[in-house]
Amino acid sequence: MRTMISVVLLGLLSISSVQCRLTHYTIFKSFPQALQECAEYLEVSNCTLQRYVEDSYPNCEIVKKLLHCTLLNLVAWKEDSGVEHHVMVSFFEPAPQDTCYENRTAECVRNVLATCQDKLGQAYEVFQCYYRQYGNIRESKQWIPNTANEFNELISLAIELANVPRCERIQYARGNILDQPSFARAFMIGCVRAGYYSLQDGVYLSSFYTEFGVPEVLTKQTEECVATVSKQYCDSDHTTRLYNIFKKCLADVLPTLSLVQQLQAQEVGTDLCGCALHECAEYLEVSNCTLRRYVEDSYPECDIVKKLIHCTLLNLVAWTETGLKHQVMVSFFDPAPGDSCYENRTADCVRNVHTTCQDKLSQAYEMFQCYYRNYGNIRESRQWIPSTPVEFAEQLLAAFAVTNVPRCERIQYARGNIIGHPTFPRAFLVGHIRTGYYSLQEGILLKSFYTFFGVPELLSRRTAECVAAVEREYCDADHATRFLEMFKTCLADIIPAVEILRQLME
């Protein structure tokens, strides 16, 4: 037992001894260490490597490879843009009395870029510029910045560790980042993991500079701003303190927010279709905690929940002034695999609501409950949201503008003479690409047509076979011709698209 206690105490003491600065995801490396690692990769012996160093890195093929590898290893070189000056200077120590080292190095690098084209040669000669002009190589370990991929991974993991909901991530993708509820926590996690902040020392401005290369980070003004905000929030938790330091001193200097926006736009997109309920909670000022309770309690019947559900169905274009749109609603529910009666149960429930419930809020709430209790589970995945009639009309008008449909031809559309006109195929294609009914990669999207028009024949085997046959026949034609032929042959008698267009042109 004593032995066990001693082991535990020893472990705790070991942990406390490293609390001064945990490594997290940070890497510290010296130039000699990076060079030694590259010697291993290239199978250069220690003896040979030592000779190269003693001879001041002679100009030969293997030394060029070694130095190229070393600069990449230190994230001081990028293949597409060359040397990263703000990283490179970390590894060189200027002489105390030398005031011209910056200018000499910059001039040397310019000459190299002007005369040397191959990457190995460039990396070697640029290194020699710093080695001969900037200062001596530092033996100490320096903080190593992240590569672009590593930085993206850090952002993604920080967002996951902070449990940032998908709806908030979509707001990030839209550029609405700084004032989102989970951002402060995610930012603190990311900065601690990446080495920009520690609970012991606070903000490391030098790390921010080495990462981003923005000189303003190292100015006296920025240092004073950080010091002032740190004092102001000295009694706050680290998350609050760091958030305010970033907001007041660094947000306008660093590209952090734009990088987060770009990454989230790639990862989750900017489409909020999966977040309609959360959007409505914002509109009605319902907190996340309260909303979560409503969801866990299966959307209890009370006035605020009715308003939330009504708003959500409108948000999903699943509810209009005329009531529920079944073809949209079913997109958001997943029936159980063995359940063959869900359609009939839901339809019976909806009919009962129609006969017993008059006010719109209650109707929307009760009909939602019909689908929630009878049709299936709510899908977590994103679904395509149809246009409202106004949005559909706006997109068609935009398509006519994009394709320069002349006014005389649009007058013919208003008279019902539509399909045979010369600019119609292209305008028709653009309109349906913009509204999500056709893509150049997948062709015609019958499910989207069904979700908008609600005509069951669109999902029939006959329609699918017709579309496939026309697609084969016109496989060598351009998309505008192919899509128009599909429409004329397979869809014109099923959906009122031409009539909608005629009415729009009147």
Order of alpha helices (4+ residues) and beta strands (2+ residues): alpha-beta-alpha-alpha-alpha-beta-beta-alpha-beta-alpha-alpha-beta-beta-alpha-alpha-alpha-beta-beta-alpha-alpha-alpha-alpha-alpha-alpha-alpha-beta-beta-alpha-beta-alpha-alpha-beta-alpha-alpha-alpha-beta-beta-alpha-alpha-alpha-alpha
